[in-house]
Amino acid sequence: MIGDLRHRLSLQSRSRVPDGAGGFTETWADVAAHPVVYAAIRAVGGTEALRAGQLQGTTTYRLLLRYREDINADMRLSDGAGHYDIIAVLDRDGRKQYLEVTATRQG
């Protein structure tokens, strides 16, 4: 199982920065403490939809990674070429060894 955790990802959190006009701009940055995680990634489903006149696909993935307490559904995992938007985080067997993360990716 450890050998399957071969995909290097950065854990990122969202922040809102004032834009000076009363609104906010959304930015993403690596979490301060230990942003790098290694994961096994498996595609489990997908959809296609027409958005703004273009066909766009969304793929759902299951990512398995070592347990950490600081991951939640307001974060994402980035591989440099794109990102996985986290939907759910589950302690895989209740023993705090591995997390099973459900995420989506556009593309």
C-alpha positions as CSV (number, residue, x, y, z in Angstrom):
1,M,0.0,0.0,0.0
2,I,2.8,2.4,0.8
3,G,4.2,2.0,-2.7
4,D,0.9,3.2,-4.1
5,L,1.3,6.6,-2.5
6,R,3.5,7.9,-5.3
7,H,1.7,11.0,-6.4
8,R,3.3,14.2,-4.9
9,L,0.7,16.8,-4.1
10,S,0.6,20.2,-2.3
11,L,-2.2,20.8,0.3
12,Q,-3.7,24.2,-0.3
13,S,-6.1,26.4,1.7
14,R,-8.3,29.2,0.4
15,S,-8.1,32.8,1.6
16,R,-10.1,35.8,0.7
17,V,-8.2,39.0,0.0
18,P,-10.0,42.4,-0.1
19,D,-9.9,43.8,-3.7
20,G,-10.2,47.5,-2.6
21,A,-13.6,47.9,-4.1
22,G,-15.6,46.3,-1.3
23,G,-15.3,42.8,-2.6
24,F,-12.9,39.9,-2.3
25,T,-10.5,38.0,-4.5
26,E,-10.1,34.3,-3.7
27,T,-6.5,33.0,-3.6
28,W,-5.0,29.6,-2.8
29,A,-1.7,29.0,-1.0
30,D,0.1,26.0,0.4
31,V,-0.7,25.3,4.0
32,A,2.1,26.6,6.3
33,A,3.0,23.3,8.1
34,H,4.0,20.4,5.9
35,P,2.1,21.2,2.6
36,V,3.5,18.1,0.7
37,V,1.5,14.9,0.8
38,Y,1.8,11.6,-1.2
39,A,-1.3,9.9,-2.4
40,A,-2.6,7.0,-4.4
41,I,-5.1,8.3,-6.9
42,R,-8.0,6.4,-8.5
43,A,-10.7,7.8,-10.9
44,V,-14.1,6.6,-9.8
45,G,-16.5,8.5,-12.1
46,G,-17.2,11.5,-14.2
47,T,-19.7,13.8,-15.8
48,E,-19.9,16.1,-18.8
49,A,-21.9,19.3,-19.1
50,L,-22.3,22.2,-21.5
51,R,-21.0,25.3,-19.7
52,A,-20.7,28.7,-21.5
53,G,-21.2,27.0,-24.8
54,Q,-18.4,24.5,-24.2
55,L,-18.4,20.9,-23.2
56,Q,-16.6,20.5,-19.9
57,G,-15.9,17.3,-18.0
58,T,-15.5,16.7,-14.3
59,T,-13.9,13.5,-13.0
60,T,-14.4,12.2,-9.4
61,Y,-11.4,10.7,-7.7
62,R,-10.6,8.8,-4.6
63,L,-7.2,9.7,-3.1
64,L,-5.6,7.6,-0.3
65,L,-3.1,9.4,1.8
66,R,-1.5,9.1,5.3
67,Y,-3.6,10.4,8.1
68,R,-3.5,14.1,9.0
69,E,-5.9,16.1,11.1
70,D,-5.6,19.4,9.2
71,I,-7.4,18.4,5.9
72,N,-11.0,19.4,5.3
73,A,-13.4,20.0,2.4
74,D,-12.5,23.7,2.2
75,M,-9.1,22.8,0.8
76,R,-7.7,21.4,-2.4
77,L,-4.7,19.3,-3.5
78,S,-2.5,20.5,-6.3
79,D,-0.1,18.6,-8.6
80,G,1.2,21.6,-10.4
81,A,-0.7,21.0,-13.6
82,G,-4.1,21.2,-12.0
83,H,-5.9,20.6,-8.7
84,Y,-8.3,18.3,-6.9
85,D,-11.2,20.0,-5.1
86,I,-11.8,18.1,-1.9
87,I,-15.5,17.1,-1.4
88,A,-15.1,14.7,1.6
89,V,-12.4,13.4,4.0
90,L,-12.9,10.1,5.8
91,D,-10.6,8.2,8.3
92,R,-10.4,5.1,6.2
93,D,-10.6,2.5,9.0
94,G,-11.1,4.6,12.1
95,R,-7.5,4.0,13.2
96,K,-6.0,7.3,12.1
97,Q,-3.6,5.7,9.7
98,Y,-5.0,6.6,6.3
99,L,-7.5,9.2,4.9
100,E,-9.7,8.5,2.0
101,V,-10.4,11.8,0.2
102,T,-13.1,12.2,-2.4
103,A,-12.3,15.0,-4.9
104,T,-13.2,16.3,-8.3
105,R,-11.1,17.7,-11.1
106,Q,-12.1,19.8,-14.1
107,G,-10.7,19.0,-17.5
